[in-house]
Amino acid sequence: MTNGLPAPEQPPVLSPEPARRPERDTRESVLEAFEETYKFFSSAKDKDLSIDELIGREQIRKIKKDSLDQDRDYTIVILQEPKIDPDLTFREHRTVPVDSLISFLTSKIDSETLPPKEKAKYIEYRGILARNSVPFLRSHRQDVDYRETEAEQQLVEVNEILKTLGKTDIVYGKEKSHEDLEKRRDLIIPRETEVSVKIKEVAHEKDLMPDDIES
């Protein structure tokens, strides 16, 4: 007691809440972000895109055609290693590259030409693509000989794209090929969760689509 009065109650000491791990993006949200932004990218007129964006868009289209359009997350390419053995080949997984797509979204967002709701949507989609992509030159791909092989492969591929686009006056050389590989980011789509797989199984058994199943 203080001066005959009861001491004021002290507030309880609260322990700080443990930091929560940010929830990972779902497979569905990553696929939606890619499909919606690629649709936006594809609708842009050639004259409104830089040469890097035109090349990037075509690279996305080609890998998407052989992977996501076939209900696969990746495609497989055959690489040759002429420096070691001209007859030596090895297989590599390829997922959709999204660095040019992210760059395109950034230019559109910064241009202040999008309506507020659209701008907010593409900012969210850009964040999802950034969080779910990784540098192309990672792990064994940082090997000098491997990078040289990839640069050679890309050199041929991009010059074919330029020819298709009618841009034969543009010189795309080895140095630029190496620079582009350094910037390249590959989309990594999360695997399906056990819950979503189970829902699909039940939907198949009942001959229903997942959206038709009551929660």
PyMOL commands that set and color helices and strands:
alter all, ss='L'
color gray80, all
select helices_A, chain A and resi 27-43+46-48+51-66+68-70+99-110+116-131+139-142+144-164+174-183+194-205+210-212
alter helices_A, ss='H'
color red, helices_A
select strands_A, chain A and resi 75-81+85-94+133-135+185-187
alter strands_A, ss='S'
color yellow, strands_A
deselect
rebuild
show_as cartoon
